[in-house]
Amino acid sequence: MQDSRLLLAASIGLCAIIGIWGVVDPASLQSIAKTIVDQYFVSRGWFVMLSVTIMLLFCLGLTLTRFGDVRLGADTDRPEYSTPTWIAMLFAAGMGVGLLFWAVAEPLTHFYVAQEHIPTPIAAEQALLAANFNWGIHAWAIYGTTALTIAYFSFRRGTPMLVSAPVKNLFPGERWASMVGWFSDFMAIAAIAIGVGGSVAMGVFQVADGVTVLFGGETTSGYLVGGVFLVMVAAYIPPLLVDLGSGMARLSNIAMALAIALVAYTIILGPSEFLLNSIIGGIGTYISQVIPRGLQTFTFYGDETNQWFRDWTLTYMVWWIAWGPFVGVFVARISKGRTIREFVLGVLIGPTLFSTIWFGAFGGVGLYETINGQGELLALTQTNVERMTFALLDRLPFATLTTLATIAAAFLFIVTSVVSAAFVLGTFSTGGNPDPSAKVRVIWGGLLGMLGAAMILSGSMNAVKTLIALGALPFVFITVLLMTCLTKALLQDSKGKKGSDAI
């Protein structure tokens, strides 16, 4: 109990300090964060890429072994949610608002850099590959490793849904395990809070810019951004006062339905033949290069390419690691009754396939326009990245309707993420209590809002990405530790042994 109180006080204190610092002096916080993250990426970028690739191979390997038949729960348990609802929920928690934000902007930003060095057709192909890789199966392997470890120990060994639980379960009574476990929970809380705070900022930026577009404005005012932020906070506070129930599943299904409708609309009313070729070609290129790309560090490509690699791929990998504990607990909670094989294939393949279709459609429209001599969207990547998705929709029929749908989807994605995150943070900070008090949940909701405000005041998405990366750095090592714990537990349990006496 004393450890739980200390963890709650320490984690709330850390997040409050970062939030207040970011509100009072955002430039200073951003500068220090950038210095630390840049140095880490230069010296440990190889470790990040090696770790996430090993996680991917580990997850895929489990599906090919007898461990794939192990059920997350009792052997008689069956899934609570249908597979489509399950995938919609984990997708909404893991990536929703980010995909809406970067749908057009990311492929075109990569193309902007690549076209200066390689021919246009290859630059377009590589731009799409980079976006698919950053949002693809490696990201979901990070989520999957964390979620699978937490789910296995919780449903098979009866531990709390905490990052520390696997270490403490395997090494009961060991002082070092207690210390490592406490630090793991502490850093998980920091990574979740900062990561979700960044998503709040991203969602606010996009919704505010969408409102500006609806009313025919050119630039988004700070007052509008502030107003959207307050509305978003007002929307997610009331759900924190009640139990987390089936409402989250309904919201996730609505948000996912809107996203599917948007991508289908883009393919049908856009340059359909080009987009379908873009999607299929993008999937083929991705499958052929996904494993080698996971071990690519661009060592010999010069300073500009190295900086691009750090600013995008490495930042994304630690971004997913930052969200790992939150998405891990959430996905674990909704996955009881599934076999490890069902879990891994669903988590890795479903969202990755949707992401490649998403970028092939939205990024494909941007690349189609650029290749055919219209450079407005490409130029917009350098001046107003928040407006990219809305600028593309404006080029297709029914722009007002699709803009409203995009705003609604972004709003729903961010509200569901914050509400889920506040519950998970409450669980982590109270020693694994699956139903933390409304007071604790609201405190975390307020702190997430404060962190979001701090990142909004940083003034740019690059600053937001840097701050998220800073929160995730220590958790890179903890994720590797979780994978090791799961391996040990599977081997122990396959021999009919549980506990630290099994070797």
Secondary structure, 3 states (H helix, E strand, C coil): CHHHHHHHHHHHHHHHHHHHHHHHCHHHHHHHHHHHHHHHHHHHHHHHHHHHHHHHHHHHHHHCCHHHHCECCCCCCCCCCCHHHHHHHHHHHHCHHHHHHHCCHHHHHHHHHHCCCCCHHHHHHHHHHHHHHHCCHHHHHHHHHHHHHHHHHHHHHCCCCCCCHHHHHHCCCCHHHHHHHHHHHHHHHHHHHHHHHHHHHHHHHHHHHHHHHHCCCCCCCHHHHHHHHHHHHHHHCHHHHCCCCCHHHHHHHHHHHHHHHHHHHHHHHCCHHHHHHHHHHHHHHHHHHHHHHHCCCCCCCCHHHHHHHHHHHHHHHHHHHHHHHHHHHHHHHCCCCCEHHHHHHHHHHHHHHHHHHHHHHHHHHHHHHHHCCCCHHHHHCCCCHHHHHHHHHCCCCCHHHHHHHHHHHHHHHHHHHHHHHHHHHHHHHCCCCCCCCHHHHHHHHHHHHHHHHHHHHHCCHHHHHHHHHHHHCCHHHHHHHHHHHHHHHHHHHHCCCCCCCCC
